[in-house]
Amino acid sequence: MEERSIDNLLQSYNNKADDTWLMNVMKLNMDCIVAMQTQKAKSALVSVTWFKIFTIIAGILWVWFLCCLLLYSLTPEKIFFVVSAGVIMLISAAAVVVYIKHIILIRQINNSNNVTNTQMKLAKLQTSALQIVRILFLQMPFHTTWFLTTDMLAKAGTGILIFQILITAAFTFLAVWLYRNISLKNADKKWFKILFSGKEWTGVIKAMAFVQEIDDFKNDR
């Protein structure tokens, strides 16, 4: 009886040792997968970062250029240019500020090894990117009016005036339509995929997919 009891104790110990070893191996594998997928996600954001840096620099130069033009155009006859360029400048300046915030957010993602935190920040980055694109499209109608002057409209014929009104109205309708319809619920639409086919958007999507694979692996265990 005593020998059998000792054998049972040894067998129980061996089983526990095997379970502990297996759990350690599984944890090690999980840690490796998390580290690998997180690194892939961060690498996918590299192209996004450089694109946003380039856009910020170009945006600052563009805003500065428009600001200089406005300072030399503050006359009644150039009211259309002042209003149009002013709106374009303000929207562009807002985009620059948002893109700077994106850079800071990406930096926080790169410095984080927490999967949940990374997912939340990527989702925030994606939502913010959609919002600023929606706002940028609102400047479309003003690109059809910046060149107008009061003297030009006074001397223009009826046909020219009708053509100008139709063009501005069409761009206004398109801008409002895009502002209302650009959202993740339309991500599967062809026009959405065409608009968001650049490195900025695809980089974020790839990063989110890499992080999502971690959750999928955890759920399959």
C-alpha positions as CSV (number, residue, x, y, z in Angstrom):
1,M,0.0,0.0,0.0
2,E,2.8,2.4,0.9
3,E,4.6,1.7,-2.4
4,R,1.4,2.3,-4.3
5,S,0.8,5.5,-2.5
6,I,4.3,6.7,-3.3
7,D,3.8,5.8,-7.0
8,N,0.6,7.8,-7.0
9,L,2.3,10.8,-5.5
10,L,5.1,10.5,-8.1
11,Q,2.6,10.2,-11.0
12,S,0.6,13.2,-9.7
13,Y,3.8,15.2,-9.4
14,N,4.8,14.2,-13.0
15,N,1.4,15.2,-14.3
16,K,1.6,18.6,-12.6
17,A,5.1,19.1,-14.0
18,D,3.9,18.2,-17.5
19,D,1.0,20.6,-17.2
20,T,3.2,23.4,-15.9
21,W,5.7,22.8,-18.8
22,L,2.9,22.9,-21.3
23,M,1.4,26.1,-19.9
24,N,4.8,27.7,-20.0
25,V,5.3,26.7,-23.6
26,M,1.9,28.0,-24.6
27,K,2.5,31.3,-22.8
28,L,5.9,31.6,-24.5
29,N,4.3,31.0,-27.9
30,M,1.6,33.5,-27.1
31,D,4.1,36.1,-26.1
32,C,6.1,35.5,-29.3
33,I,2.9,35.9,-31.4
34,V,1.9,39.1,-29.6
35,A,5.4,40.5,-30.0
36,M,5.6,39.6,-33.7
37,Q,2.1,40.8,-34.7
38,T,2.6,44.1,-32.7
39,Q,5.9,44.7,-34.5
40,K,4.2,44.1,-37.8
41,A,1.5,46.6,-36.9
42,K,4.1,49.2,-36.0
43,S,6.0,48.6,-39.2
44,A,2.8,49.1,-41.2
45,L,2.5,52.5,-39.7
46,V,5.9,53.7,-40.9
47,S,4.6,54.6,-44.4
48,V,1.6,56.3,-42.7
49,T,3.9,58.4,-40.6
50,W,6.1,59.6,-43.5
51,F,3.0,60.4,-45.6
52,K,1.6,62.5,-42.7
53,I,4.9,64.3,-42.2
54,F,5.1,65.2,-45.9
55,T,1.4,66.3,-45.8
56,I,2.0,68.5,-42.7
57,I,5.0,70.2,-44.3
58,A,3.1,70.8,-47.6
59,G,0.0,71.9,-45.6
60,I,2.0,74.5,-43.6
61,L,3.5,75.9,-46.8
62,W,0.0,76.0,-48.5
63,V,-1.6,77.8,-45.5
64,W,1.3,80.3,-45.4
65,F,0.9,80.9,-49.2
66,L,-2.8,81.5,-48.9
67,C,-2.4,83.7,-45.9
68,C,0.1,85.9,-47.8
69,L,-2.4,86.2,-50.8
70,L,-5.2,87.1,-48.5
71,L,-3.2,90.0,-46.9
72,Y,-2.8,91.5,-50.4
73,S,-6.4,90.9,-51.4
74,L,-8.5,92.6,-48.8
75,T,-10.5,94.7,-51.2
76,P,-14.3,94.8,-52.0
77,E,-13.8,93.7,-55.6
78,K,-12.0,90.5,-54.5
79,I,-14.6,89.5,-51.9
80,F,-15.1,86.1,-53.6
81,F,-11.4,85.3,-53.4
82,V,-11.1,86.5,-49.8
83,V,-14.0,84.3,-48.7
84,S,-13.1,81.3,-50.8
85,A,-9.3,81.3,-50.0
86,G,-10.1,82.1,-46.4
87,V,-12.3,79.0,-46.0
88,I,-9.8,76.8,-47.9
89,M,-7.0,78.2,-45.6
90,L,-8.9,77.5,-42.4
91,I,-9.8,73.9,-43.4
92,S,-6.3,73.3,-44.5
93,A,-5.0,74.6,-41.2
94,A,-7.4,72.4,-39.3
95,A,-6.1,69.4,-41.3
96,V,-2.5,70.2,-40.4
97,V,-3.4,70.3,-36.7
98,V,-5.2,67.0,-37.0
99,Y,-2.3,65.4,-38.8
100,I,0.1,66.5,-36.1
101,K,-2.1,64.9,-33.6
102,H,-2.0,61.7,-35.7
103,I,1.8,61.7,-35.6
104,I,1.6,62.0,-31.8
105,L,-0.9,59.1,-31.7
106,I,1.2,56.9,-33.9
107,R,4.2,57.6,-31.7
108,Q,2.1,56.5,-28.7
109,I,1.2,53.3,-30.5
110,N,4.9,52.6,-31.3
111,N,5.8,53.0,-27.7
112,S,3.1,50.7,-26.4
113,N,3.2,46.9,-26.1
114,N,-0.3,46.7,-24.7
115,V,-2.5,45.0,-27.3
116,T,-5.8,46.5,-26.1
117,N,-4.3,50.0,-25.9
118,T,-2.9,49.6,-29.4
119,Q,-6.3,48.5,-30.7
120,M,-8.0,51.5,-29.1
121,K,-5.5,54.0,-30.5
122,L,-5.6,52.4,-34.0
123,A,-9.4,52.7,-33.9
124,K,-9.1,56.3,-32.8
125,L,-6.6,57.0,-35.6
126,Q,-8.9,55.4,-38.2
127,T,-11.9,57.4,-37.0
128,S,-10.0,60.7,-36.9
129,A,-8.6,60.1,-40.4
130,L,-12.1,59.6,-41.8
131,Q,-13.4,62.8,-40.0
132,I,-10.7,65.1,-41.4
133,V,-11.2,63.7,-45.0
134,R,-14.9,64.5,-44.7
135,I,-14.1,68.1,-43.6
136,L,-11.5,68.5,-46.3
137,F,-14.1,67.7,-49.0
138,L,-16.2,70.6,-47.8
139,Q,-13.8,73.1,-49.4
140,M,-14.6,71.8,-52.9
141,P,-17.2,74.4,-53.8
142,F,-14.8,77.2,-52.9
143,H,-12.4,76.0,-55.5
144,T,-15.0,77.1,-58.1
145,T,-15.5,80.6,-56.8
146,W,-12.0,81.9,-55.8
147,F,-11.3,83.5,-59.2
148,L,-14.6,85.4,-59.4
149,T,-14.8,89.2,-59.1
150,T,-17.7,91.6,-58.8
151,D,-16.6,93.2,-62.1
152,M,-16.5,89.8,-63.9
153,L,-20.0,88.9,-62.7
154,A,-21.4,92.3,-63.7
155,K,-20.1,91.9,-67.3
156,A,-20.8,88.2,-67.7
157,G,-23.6,87.0,-69.9
158,T,-26.6,84.9,-68.7
159,G,-25.1,81.7,-70.1
160,I,-21.8,82.2,-68.2
161,L,-23.7,83.0,-65.0
162,I,-25.9,79.9,-65.3
163,F,-22.8,77.7,-66.0
164,Q,-21.0,79.1,-63.0
165,I,-24.1,78.5,-60.7
166,L,-24.4,74.9,-62.0
167,I,-20.8,74.1,-61.5
168,T,-20.7,75.5,-58.0
169,A,-24.0,73.8,-57.1
170,A,-22.7,70.5,-58.4
171,F,-19.5,70.7,-56.3
172,T,-21.5,71.8,-53.3
173,F,-23.8,68.8,-53.7
174,L,-20.9,66.4,-54.1
175,A,-19.1,67.9,-51.1
176,V,-22.1,67.5,-48.8
177,W,-22.8,64.0,-50.1
178,L,-19.2,62.9,-49.4
179,Y,-19.3,64.5,-46.0
180,R,-22.5,62.6,-45.1
181,N,-21.5,59.3,-46.6
182,I,-17.8,58.8,-45.8
183,S,-18.0,56.4,-42.9
184,L,-17.0,52.8,-42.0
185,K,-20.4,51.5,-42.9
186,N,-19.6,52.3,-46.5
187,A,-16.1,50.8,-46.4
188,D,-17.2,48.0,-48.8
189,K,-18.4,50.4,-51.5
190,K,-16.4,50.8,-54.6
191,W,-16.2,54.6,-54.4
192,F,-15.0,54.4,-50.8
193,K,-12.2,52.0,-51.8
194,I,-11.1,54.3,-54.6
195,L,-11.0,57.3,-52.3
196,F,-9.2,55.4,-49.5
197,S,-6.7,53.4,-51.6
198,G,-3.5,55.3,-50.6
199,K,-0.7,54.4,-48.3
200,E,-2.2,56.4,-45.4
201,W,-5.4,54.4,-45.2
202,T,-4.1,51.0,-46.2
203,G,-1.2,51.3,-43.6
204,V,-3.7,51.8,-40.8
205,I,-5.9,48.9,-42.1
206,K,-2.9,46.6,-42.2
207,A,-1.9,47.6,-38.7
208,M,-5.4,46.9,-37.4
209,A,-5.4,43.5,-39.2
210,F,-2.1,42.4,-37.6
211,V,-3.4,43.3,-34.1
212,Q,-6.7,41.6,-34.8
213,E,-4.9,38.4,-35.6
214,I,-3.7,38.3,-31.9
215,D,-7.3,38.3,-30.7
216,D,-8.2,35.7,-33.3
217,F,-5.4,33.4,-32.1
218,K,-6.4,33.9,-28.4
219,N,-10.0,33.0,-29.2
220,D,-9.0,29.9,-31.1
221,R,-7.0,28.5,-28.2
